[in-house]
Amino acid sequence: QVQLVESGGGLVQAGGSLRLSCVASGSIFSLNAMGWYRQAPGKQREKVATITSGGNTDEADSVKGRFTISRDNAKNTVYLQMNSLKPEDTAVYYCHADITTGSGWLPPRGYWGQGTQVTVSS
């Protein structure tokens, strides 16, 4: 079994910062691409940022220059540093990871965390 557990969400004023963390645990053979997605009320889930196992990143245009994704492979953790937050960033933020489990002979599959609420007040 694999678990992704997010933390770091909360309520912040516009212009403020938050740092989200997501730790993967369980029977992990290899941790491949990881990322953050968000879903606002009444909207579809959208990609915020992704990072490969080698550290290549990709961010949505709406967060470029404000959000930074990073990872610590030794800790099986991915982070999302969010600066200059805006009310439109309010959403539930979900961690996602492509994980090869067990002894490694099965193909990787995607796992989701339970989500953490981020609320930005104006």
N, C-alpha and C positions, 0 to 999 in steps of 0.2 A: 504494500500500500504506500501511496505517496500523498503527502499533504503540503499545501501551500498556505502559509499563514501571513496575512498582511497586518501591518500596524502603522500608526502614525497619522491617521486621519483626524479630523476635528473641525472646529469652527475657527475661522480666521477672518480678519478684516481685509478688505480689498487693499492690494499692495503688499500684503504680508507673505510669509513663506511657511511651507510645511515640507517635511521630508517623510516620504513613505518608504517602508521596508517590507520585503516579502522573503520569508525563509522557506526553503524547500527541505522536506525531511522524508525519511522512509527508505525503501529499497531502491536507491538511485544508483544506476550504473554510470550514466553520464547526463549532465545537465546541458542541454543545447541552447537554442534561442530562448530568451525570456523577454517579457514585455509587460507593459501596463496598458490597460484599456479602461474606458469609463462609460458610464451610462447615466444620463440625466433623465429626470421624470418625463415620460412621454416620448423619449427619443431612443433610437437604436444605439446599441453598444458601438463605440468607436475606438480605434487605435489611438493611443497617446504617444507611445514610444516603444521601440524594441531594441534589443541588443543581442548580438550573436555571442557564441562562446569565445570568440576571438576578440570581442570588444567593439565590433562595428555597430554603430548606432543609427537609428532612423527615427525622426520625430515628426509628428503631425505639424503642418504649417501653422496651425492655431497656437501651438506652444513653443515653436522654435524661438530660441533666444531667452526663453523664460524657464523652461523645464530641462533638466538634465538627467538622463538615465545612466546608471553605472551598476557594476556588479562586483561581488567579491566571490570568486569561485571557491576559495578555501572555506568559505562560510555558507556556500549554497544560497547566497542572498543577492537580491536585486533591489536597487534603490531608485527612488524618483525624487529628486530635489526640485521643488516647485517654488519659484520666486515670482514676484510681481503678480500675485494671484488676482483674478478678476471674478466678479459674480458669475459669469458664464462658465467658469471652471467648476462650479458646483455640480457634483455628481457622486455616484458610488464608483470607486476606483477598484478595478480588479487586476490581480496579478495573473499572468499566464506563463507557462513554461512547457517546452517540448522536452520530454524526459524519456531516456532509455532506462528501463528498470531491470531488476534482477541481474542475471549473468550477462546481459547485453545482447542476446541473440534475437530478441524481438525488436521490431522497428519502434522508433520513438512515437509517443502519442502526447497529445496536449492535455494539460491539467490546468484547472482554474482554482484560484483562491475564493474565499467566501465574500470578499469585498470589504472596503472600508469607506465610510462616508466622509466626503470633504465638502464643507459648506463655507462659501465665501460671502460675507455680508458687505453691502455697499455703504 
